[in-house]
Amino acid sequence: MGGYTNDLLEQWDREYVWHPFTQMRDYVQERPLVIERGDGSYLIDIEGNRYLDGVSSLWVNVHGHNKRELNDAIKEQVEFIAHSTLLGLANVPSILLAKKLVEITPPGLNKVFYSEAGATSVEIALKMAFQYWKQKDSGDFKKKTRYIALGEAYHGDTIGSVSVGGMELYHEIFRPLLFDCIRVPAPYCYRCPKGLDRSSCDMACVQEVEKVMSENHEGIAAMIVEPLVQGAAGMIVAPAGYLQRVRELCSRYNILFIADEVAVGFGRTGKMFACEHEGVKPDLMCLAKGITGGYLPLAATLTTDEVYEAFLGAHWENKTFFHGHTYTGNPVACASALANIRLFEDERVIDGLQEKILFLKEGLKKFTGLDHVGDIRQKGLMVGIELVEDIMTKNPYPPEDNIGHQVILEARKNGLIIRPLGNVIVLMPVLSMSTPELGQVLDITYNAIGKITGEGGK
C-alpha cells in the first residue's frame, strides 16, 4: 500500500470509519490516534510515538506485539492453506487445537465447537443449552427454555448474547428484539444491589439465586456467568466462594452452567482459566480474546459428552446442531492459538504472573490516597479503579462530565493507552509486560486521575 500521507490517513479515518462503542460526533472533533506497529508492550503510531498497551488491545494480547513465535506459526500455516470449511471437512490445526483445549480446560469439557468471537461463542452455548433440553428423552425437560443471568452482565453484542446481558446503557434500546431472561443481582459489593455490607451479608446475592432456582428450575435451561470478574460492568470482582456456590446450585437444580471465560480466560486472573480458582467444572465454557495470543479472531465453545450426545441421532431425526460460521475453525487462527498455548507452557507464563499480580496489588495502594477513588478492584492482571464525585456518598460523576474519557486522554499524552468503562478506569496490561513497565502504567494512571479530578492526597 502507498500513495497516502499521515494527514490523509487521519482525514479518511474521520470520513469513512465508524468506530465501535464510540460517539462519532465527539471522535471526529479530536485528532485520531492511528496505530501502525506493535513492539512487545508498546503500540506505535504513524508518527513513531510509543504507547504502553494498558488494555492489551481490548483484552486480547498475551505475549506482546510482534511476537516471533506467533508470527512464524501464522506464516507457516499460510504456506499450507489459509482457509478450508469445517462443514463436513476437517483441517489439521483445528484438530490439534481441539485436543489441546480439552487437555487444558476443566475436566469433562471434551467437545469443541469453533466460531470467531466471544459473542458468537456465547450465542452457541445458549443455543446448545436450549436444544439439549429439547432433545432429552423426558417431556418434562422440554419446558426448560429460560436462562438466568446476572445484573450488569455483558456477554457480547449479538441478539442472544445481548438478551442475557444486563447493562442498560448498551442493551436497553434493543429490548424489543430480545428474549426474556431471569435476572439475579450482580455480586457488586461496592454498590450492593441489596444494600448490604460484605462483612455481614452472608452472600445474600447467592441466596437470591437459590430462591429463583427453587421456584423456577423446571423451566430454566441454563445460568450464564462471567467467572470471578464482570469485565464490561467495571471489573466487578465476585467475593470468594460465590462462583463455587452458584455452580453447586446449578447441579442441585439440574440447570446447565455456562462459564463465559471470554475476558477472564488465558491467564487474566492469574490462572489459565478463572474457574480453576474455585475448582468449578462448567457444563459449557466460552473462550475467545486471548485464545490466539491477541493475533486473530477465534472463539471456542466447549461442552461435555452428556450435552454432545443429546445431538446424536439418525439424519432424519434432525437432532443436528444447525449452527455454523464461514470461518469456523479457520486453520490460520487455530495455528496461532496452538502457538499461543505452547508459549504459555514453554515460558511458564502463569508462574511468571504471580510476581506481577503482587506488584500491581502493592502499587494500587497509593490510589486509595486520591480523593475521588471510591473503589479499587483487582483479580490477577484485571483492574478497575472506580472514580466518584463524592467518596463518602459514593455519588458517581455525572455522565456529561465524561470523566473516564478525560482521564484516558490525559494518560495518552504521557504514553499510555487505556480505556474507561464509564467512571471506571480499566487496567488490563499485556501479560508479558515487565514490572518496570507495569510501574509506568500505574504512575501514568495515578497522575492522570490526579490531574483531571484536581486531587490532592488524603
Buried (B, 14 or more C-beta within 10 A) or exposed (E): EEEEEEEEBBEEBBEEEEEEEEEEEEBBEEEBBEBEEBEBBBBBBBEEEEBBBBBBBBBBBBBBBEBEBBEEBBEEBEEEEEBBBBEEEEBBBBEBBBEBBBEEBBEBBBBBBBBBBBBBBBBBBBBBBBBBBBBEEEEEBEBBEBBBBBBBBBBBBBEBBBBBBBBEEBBEEEEEEBBEBBBBBBBBBBBBBEEBEEEEBEBBBBBBBBEBBEEBBEEBBBBBBBBBBBBBBBBBBBBEEBBBBBBBBBEEBEBBBBBBBBBBBBBBBBBBBBBBBBEBBBBBBBBBBBBBBBBBBBBBBBBBEEBBEBBEEEEEEEBEBEBBBEBBBBBBBBBBBBBBBBBBEEEEBBEEBEEBBEBBEEBBEEBEEBBBBBBBBBBBBBBBBBBBBEBEEEEBBEEEBBBBBBBBBBBBEBBBBBBBBBBBBBBBBBBBBBEEBBBBBBBBBBBBBBBBBEBEEE
